[in-house]
Amino acid sequence: VQLQASGGGLVQAGGSLRLSCAASGLTVSRYDMAWFRQAPGKEREFVAYISWSGGRLYYGDSVKGRFTISKANLKNTVYLQMNSLKPEDTAVYYCALRSGTMVASSPRSYELWGQGTLVTVSS
C-alpha cells in the first residue's frame, strides 16, 4: 500500500504544473485525500483536500483560486493543478490519505503519505 507523488520540477513564476499522486494497493475513491507542502525550515502546510466522493473540496488560503485538486478514480490517482505559481509556492509537495474524520487541514489526521515531489518556482 503506497502513494507515489510525481510531477514536480522547476517552473518560472506565473507558470503551471500538475502534480499526480498514484495509489497502489488501495482505492482512492474510498478515501479522503489531500496535498500538503513543506518549505525548508517551515512546518508542513495544508494545500488542498478532496473527500472520498469528490463532493467536498477545501483549499489553503494561500492557494485559493490558483490550485485545483481532483481525482480520477479509474486511474486511482489524485491530481493537483497549480496555476499562477509564485516563488513562495516553492516546497516539497506531499499527497496524503485519511480514513477518519479528524480535521482535514491537519497533517496529524492523515495515516498514509507519499514520498514528496519538489516544486521550485523561480522569480
N, CA, C and O of each residue as an XYZ file, in Angstrom:
492
protein
N       0.861     -1.191      0.000
C       0.000      0.000      0.000
C       0.889      1.230      0.000
O       1.690      1.426      0.914
N       0.745      2.063     -1.035
C       1.591      3.255     -1.075
C       0.993      4.321     -1.972
O       0.132      4.058     -2.812
N       1.486      5.549     -1.760
C       1.162      6.690     -2.592
C       2.449      7.163     -3.248
O       3.485      7.278     -2.593
N       2.378      7.433     -4.535
C       3.554      7.864     -5.290
C       3.271      9.219     -5.914
O       2.470      9.331     -6.842
N       3.939     10.258     -5.394
C       3.757     11.608     -5.925
C       4.767     11.882     -7.031
O       5.913     11.439     -6.964
N       4.332     12.610     -8.039
C       5.213     12.961     -9.148
C       4.726     14.253     -9.794
O       3.653     14.762     -9.473
N       5.541     14.769    -10.710
C       5.133     15.944    -11.476
C       5.815     17.233    -11.076
O       5.616     18.264    -11.718
N       6.611     17.193    -10.031
C       7.309     18.395     -9.615
C       8.394     18.779    -10.603
O       8.726     18.021    -11.514
N       8.939     19.968    -10.405
C      10.006     20.433    -11.286
C      10.254     21.907    -11.087
O       9.771     22.522    -10.136
N      11.023     22.461    -12.011
C      11.368     23.879    -11.983
C      10.481     24.623    -12.975
O      10.363     24.225    -14.134
N       9.863     25.697    -12.515
C       8.979     26.484    -13.372
C       9.157     27.957    -13.028
O       9.492     28.299    -11.893
N       8.936     28.818    -13.996
C       9.026     30.258    -13.749
C       7.752     30.765    -13.083
O       6.681     30.174    -13.224
N       7.886     31.850    -12.367
C       6.719     32.478    -11.744
C       5.667     32.761    -12.810
O       5.978     33.224    -13.908
N       4.421     32.474    -12.463
C       3.325     32.643    -13.402
C       3.000     31.390    -14.193
O       1.973     31.325    -14.868
N       3.861     30.405    -14.112
C       3.666     29.172    -14.846
C       2.757     28.188    -14.125
O       2.175     28.491    -13.084
N       2.653     26.991    -14.718
C       1.757     25.963    -14.188
C       2.473     24.616    -14.107
O       3.414     24.340    -14.851
N       1.998     23.799    -13.190
C       2.429     22.409    -13.064
C       1.232     21.590    -12.619
O       0.317     22.100    -11.971
N       1.251     20.309    -12.977
C       0.241     19.399    -12.460
C       0.939     18.263    -11.724
O       1.740     17.533    -12.308
N       0.634     18.121    -10.456
C       1.171     17.029     -9.663
C       0.197     15.857     -9.697
O      -1.019     16.028     -9.770
N       0.779     14.660     -9.642
C      -0.022     13.447     -9.598
C       0.325     12.643     -8.360
O       1.464     12.661     -7.894
N      -0.658     11.944     -7.833
C      -0.454     11.052     -6.698
C      -1.125      9.729     -7.055
O      -2.345      9.593     -6.973
N      -0.309      8.765     -7.450
C      -0.820      7.466     -7.861
C      -0.844      6.526     -6.668
O       0.148      6.384     -5.953
N      -1.979      5.893     -6.463
C      -2.130      4.973     -5.334
C      -2.016      3.535     -5.808
O      -2.473      3.187     -6.897
N      -1.405      2.710     -4.981
C      -1.355      1.279     -5.252
C      -1.707      0.529     -3.975
O      -1.329      0.919     -2.870
N      -2.438     -0.551     -4.163
C      -2.847     -1.334     -3.001
C      -4.057     -0.800     -2.280
O      -4.468     -1.350     -1.258
N      -4.634      0.264     -2.796
C      -5.839      0.842     -2.213
C      -6.611      1.560     -3.306
O      -6.097      1.774     -4.404
N      -7.846      1.932     -3.000
C      -8.716      2.581     -3.979
C      -9.006      3.998     -3.512
O      -9.639      4.185     -2.472
N      -8.559      4.994     -4.254
C      -8.689      6.378     -3.799
C     -10.141      6.811     -3.685
O     -10.452      7.743     -2.943
N     -11.023      6.154     -4.404
C     -12.434      6.544     -4.342
C     -13.050      6.271     -2.975
O     -14.155      6.735     -2.693
N     -12.353      5.527     -2.125
C     -12.875      5.194     -0.805
C     -12.316      6.081      0.300
O     -12.721      5.965      1.457
N     -11.383      6.970     -0.054
C     -10.684      7.730      0.978
C     -10.669      9.229      0.676
O     -10.710      9.661     -0.477
N     -10.608     10.003      1.764
C     -10.327     11.421      1.656
C      -8.834     11.580      1.379
O      -8.009     10.873      1.957
N      -8.500     12.501      0.504
C      -7.115     12.711      0.118
C      -6.767     14.188      0.236
O      -7.648     15.048      0.208
N      -5.488     14.470      0.367
C      -5.060     15.862      0.491
C      -3.644     16.035     -0.037
O      -2.888     15.079     -0.205
N      -3.324     17.283     -0.290
C      -1.956     17.688     -0.604
C      -1.482     18.651      0.492
O      -2.212     19.542      0.925
N      -0.254     18.440      0.916
C       0.434     19.336      1.830
C       1.752     19.736      1.182
O       2.184     19.130      0.201
N       2.380     20.755      1.736
C       3.697     21.134      1.256
C       4.557     21.564      2.438
O       4.064     21.977      3.487
N       5.846     21.450      2.225
C       6.786     21.841      3.265
C       7.994     22.508      2.628
O       8.727     21.902      1.846
N       8.177     23.760      2.982
C       9.341     24.511      2.530
C      10.458     24.353      3.562
O      10.187     24.043      4.722
N      11.709     24.564      3.149
C      12.832     24.407      4.084
C      12.661     25.276      5.318
O      12.393     26.473      5.216
N      12.818     24.659      6.491
C      12.737     25.394      7.734
C      11.347     25.754      8.183
O      11.177     26.461      9.176
N      10.335     25.271      7.459
C       8.953     25.605      7.812
C       8.164     24.338      8.142
O       8.572     23.226      7.805
N       7.032     24.532      8.804
C       6.167     23.404      9.109
C       5.394     22.963      7.864
O       5.234     23.714      6.902
N       4.928     21.732      7.922
C       4.115     21.226      6.819
C       2.796     22.002      6.760
O       2.120     22.191      7.771
N       2.457     22.438      5.565
C       1.313     23.333      5.358
C       0.233     22.658      4.534
O       0.524     22.006      3.531
N      -1.007     22.812      4.953
C      -2.140     22.279      4.203
C      -2.308     23.040      2.894
O      -2.241     24.268      2.868
N      -2.528     22.298      1.803
C      -2.716     22.912      0.492
C      -4.136     22.691     -0.023
O      -4.835     23.646     -0.362
N      -4.565     21.407     -0.081
C      -5.873     21.122     -0.655
C      -6.368     19.763     -0.182
O      -5.581     18.880      0.160
N      -7.692     19.615     -0.169
C      -8.349     18.392      0.301
C      -9.496     18.046     -0.630
O     -10.187     18.926     -1.142
N      -9.690     16.734     -0.844
C     -10.843     16.264     -1.592
C     -11.421     15.080     -0.840
O     -10.692     14.174     -0.436
N     -12.731     15.089     -0.655
C     -13.384     13.999      0.061
C     -13.436     12.747     -0.793
O     -13.179     12.803     -1.996
N     -13.768     11.614     -0.182
C     -13.783     10.340     -0.894
C     -14.721     10.377     -2.099
O     -14.453      9.748     -3.123
N     -15.833     11.126     -1.969
C     -16.801     11.207     -3.060
C     -16.438     12.272     -4.087
O     -16.996     12.313     -5.184
N     -15.491     13.136     -3.713
C     -15.169     14.270     -4.575
C     -16.104     15.439     -4.391
O     -15.967     16.459     -5.065
N     -17.059     15.302     -3.480
C     -18.057     16.335     -3.308
C     -17.655     17.491     -2.420
O     -18.282     18.550     -2.456
N     -16.617     17.301     -1.622
C     -16.132     18.374     -0.749
C     -14.690     18.685     -1.083
O     -13.838     17.798     -1.132
N     -14.431     19.961     -1.311
C     -13.093     20.440     -1.630
C     -12.749     21.578     -0.681
O     -13.568     22.465     -0.437
N     -11.542     21.548     -0.151
C     -11.059     22.647      0.693
C      -9.665     23.044      0.204
O      -8.908     22.220     -0.308
N      -9.352     24.324      0.377
C      -8.044     24.815     -0.041
C      -7.449     25.696      1.043
O      -8.163     26.360      1.795
N      -6.124     25.686      1.105
C      -5.446     26.622      1.966
C      -5.610     28.036      1.432
O      -5.746     28.231      0.224
N      -5.599     29.017      2.315
C      -5.835     30.403      1.900
C      -4.826     30.880      0.866
O      -5.164     31.659     -0.025
N      -3.596     30.416      0.983
C      -2.544     30.910      0.090
C      -2.657     30.376     -1.334
O      -1.994     30.893     -2.233
N      -3.475     29.362     -1.558
C      -3.568     28.775     -2.902
C      -4.970     28.879     -3.511
O      -5.178     28.488     -4.660
N      -5.918     29.397     -2.755
C      -7.289     29.506     -3.269
C      -7.328     30.318     -4.551
O      -6.717     31.382     -4.650
N      -8.059     29.798     -5.534
C      -8.190     30.474     -6.813
C      -7.063     30.164     -7.791
O      -7.146     30.520     -8.966
N      -6.010     29.504     -7.314
C      -4.870     29.173     -8.190
C      -4.673     27.674     -8.347
O      -4.257     27.213     -9.410
N      -4.967     26.915     -7.309
C      -4.764     25.468     -7.326
C      -6.106     24.760     -7.366
O      -7.106     25.260     -6.850
N      -6.113     23.577     -7.994
C      -7.320     22.759     -8.062
C      -6.965     21.303     -7.788
O      -6.076     20.740     -8.426
N      -7.659     20.710     -6.845
C      -7.465     19.286     -6.549
C      -8.574     18.487     -7.227
O      -9.723     18.926     -7.292
N      -8.215     17.317     -7.727
C      -9.203     16.460     -8.368
C      -8.738     15.016     -8.241
O      -7.593     14.744     -7.882
N      -9.645     14.103     -8.540
C      -9.238     12.698     -8.535
C      -9.831     11.991     -9.745
O     -10.932     12.308    -10.197
N      -9.080     11.032    -10.255
C      -9.514     10.201    -11.380
C      -9.608      8.775    -10.864
O      -8.606      8.064    -10.784
N     -10.807      8.370    -10.518
C     -10.966      7.064     -9.870
C     -10.521      5.909    -10.756
O      -9.950      4.935    -10.265
N     -10.776      6.010    -12.053
C     -10.386      4.909    -12.942
C      -8.874      4.759    -13.019
O      -8.358      3.670    -13.270
N      -8.170      5.869    -12.798
C      -6.701      5.815    -12.804
C      -6.135      5.679    -11.393
O      -4.925      5.553    -11.208
N      -7.035      5.705    -10.390
C      -6.622      5.587     -8.996
C      -5.575      6.650     -8.638
O      -4.578      6.374     -7.970
N      -5.840      7.862     -9.103
C      -4.870      8.954     -8.990
C      -5.563     10.232     -8.535
O      -6.703     10.511     -8.907
N      -4.840     11.003     -7.716
C      -5.284     12.327     -7.293
C      -4.340     13.351     -7.908
O      -3.131     13.127     -7.978
N      -4.892     14.466     -8.348
C      -4.100     15.492     -9.019
C      -4.143     16.809     -8.249
O      -5.066     17.077     -7.480
N      -3.120     17.615     -8.481
C      -3.110     18.993     -8.013
C      -2.657     19.859     -9.181
O      -1.480     19.870     -9.544
N      -3.598     20.578     -9.758
C      -3.278     21.517    -10.823
C      -2.904     22.840    -10.193
O      -3.688     23.424     -9.445
N      -1.705     23.314    -10.495
C      -1.194     24.540     -9.889
C      -0.953     25.572    -10.988
O      -0.120     25.374    -11.872
N      -1.683     26.657    -10.916
C      -1.551     27.741    -11.882
C      -1.064     29.012    -11.194
O      -1.114     29.131     -9.970
N      -0.600     29.948    -11.992
C      -0.127     31.243    -11.476
C       0.845     31.043    -10.323
O       0.714     31.662     -9.267
N       1.811     30.178    -10.541
C       2.741     29.835     -9.474
C       3.598     31.028     -9.072
O       3.958     31.871     -9.894
N       3.913     31.070     -7.778
C       4.712     32.143     -7.198
C       5.960     31.541     -6.549
O       5.957     30.364     -6.190
N       7.011     32.320     -6.395
C       8.209     31.789     -5.728
C       7.900     31.221     -4.343
O       8.541     30.263     -3.912
N       6.942     31.794     -3.656
C       6.612     31.288     -2.318
C       5.876     29.947     -2.339
O       5.606     29.376     -1.282
N       5.552     29.442     -3.524
C       4.988     28.094     -3.640
C       6.081     27.023     -3.653
O       5.780     25.830     -3.635
N       7.325     27.438     -3.685
C       8.444     26.503     -3.688
C       8.433     25.660     -2.419
O       8.449     26.195     -1.310
N       8.407     24.341     -2.586
C       8.329     23.418     -1.455
C       8.350     21.988     -1.973
O       8.252     21.742     -3.175
N       8.479     21.061     -1.049
C       8.225     19.658     -1.368
C       6.733     19.418     -1.119
O       6.212     19.733     -0.049
N       6.069     18.863     -2.109
C       4.634     18.614     -2.031
C       4.377     17.138     -1.764
O       4.954     16.261     -2.407
N       3.496     16.887     -0.799
C       3.171     15.529     -0.383
C       1.675     15.268     -0.561
O       0.846     16.129     -0.268
N       1.345     14.085     -1.040
C      -0.050     13.670     -1.006
C      -0.253     12.778      0.219
O       0.682     12.142      0.706
N      -1.481     12.747      0.697
C      -1.764     12.020      1.923
C      -3.185     11.485      1.905
O      -4.043     11.980      1.174
N      -3.415     10.474      2.715
C      -4.708      9.787      2.775
C      -5.168      9.721      4.230
O      -4.365      9.495      5.135
N      -6.461      9.919      4.443
C      -7.000      9.723      5.777
C      -8.246      8.847      5.691
O      -8.992      8.905      4.713
N      -8.457      8.054      6.704
C      -9.632      7.187      6.749
C     -10.599      7.616      7.835
O     -11.703      7.080      7.930
N     -10.196      8.583      8.661
C     -11.039      9.016      9.762
C     -11.772     10.299      9.456
O     -11.987     10.653      8.296
N     -12.154     10.992     10.514
C     -12.934     12.220     10.351
C     -12.307     13.390     11.090
O     -12.991     14.365     11.403
N     -11.018     13.305     11.371
C     -10.337     14.401     12.062
C     -10.174     15.580     11.112
O     -10.488     15.489      9.926
N      -9.684     16.676     11.651
C      -9.596     17.924     10.910
C      -8.867     17.736      9.583
O      -7.743     17.235      9.557
N      -9.486     18.125      8.512
C      -8.942     17.864      7.176
C      -7.659     18.622      6.902
O      -6.849     18.175      6.090
N      -7.448     19.754      7.554
C      -6.282     20.579      7.273
C      -5.087     20.262      8.168
O      -4.040     20.896      8.037
N      -5.223     19.299      9.070
C      -4.117     18.961      9.961
C      -3.369     17.745      9.460
O      -3.983     16.720      9.165
N      -2.044     17.841      9.359
C      -1.266     16.668      8.925
C      -1.479     15.459      9.837
O      -1.357     14.316      9.396
N      -1.795     15.709     11.096
C      -1.966     14.600     12.047
C      -3.185     13.744     11.740
O      -3.327     12.650     12.288
N      -4.060     14.225     10.876
C      -5.265     13.476     10.527
C      -5.022     12.404      9.477
O      -5.912     11.601      9.199
N      -3.839     12.381      8.895
C      -3.557     11.510      7.745
C      -2.632     10.372      8.130
O      -1.642     10.559      8.837
N      -2.982      9.182      7.644
C      -2.245      7.980      8.043
C      -1.213      7.515      7.032
O      -0.255      6.827      7.385
N      -1.407      7.889      5.781
C      -0.509      7.394      4.738
C      -0.032      8.579      3.906
O      -0.824      9.429      3.499
N       1.288      8.622      3.659
C       1.896      9.732      2.942
C       2.711      9.232      1.759
O       3.337      8.174      1.815
N       2.688     10.018      0.687
C       3.596      9.771     -0.417
C       4.977     10.306     -0.083
O       5.176     10.908      0.972
N       5.927     10.088     -0.977
C       7.317     10.419     -0.683
C       7.655     11.877     -0.933
O       8.717     12.336     -0.512
N       6.784     12.619     -1.605
C       7.035     14.030     -1.862
C       7.647     14.270     -3.227
O       8.411     13.450     -3.736
N       7.299     15.406     -3.809
C       7.865     15.830     -5.079
C       8.185     17.315     -4.984
O       7.367     18.103     -4.510
N       9.374     17.695     -5.434
C       9.867     19.054     -5.252
C       9.364     19.979     -6.355
O       9.493     19.683     -7.543
N       8.791     21.097     -5.939
C       8.382     22.156     -6.848
C       9.218     23.385     -6.551
O       9.260     23.865     -5.419
N       9.882     23.889     -7.579
C      10.700     25.083     -7.435
C      10.200     26.134     -8.416
O      10.144     25.891     -9.621
N       9.835     27.305     -7.894
C       9.324     28.387     -8.722
C      10.342     29.516     -8.706
O      10.638     30.089     -7.658
N      10.867     29.823     -9.870
C      11.873     30.884     -9.964
C      11.211     32.225    -10.272
O      10.175     32.291    -10.934
N      11.836     33.286     -9.774
C      11.261     34.636     -9.987
C      11.789     35.285    -11.246
O      11.409     36.411    -11.565
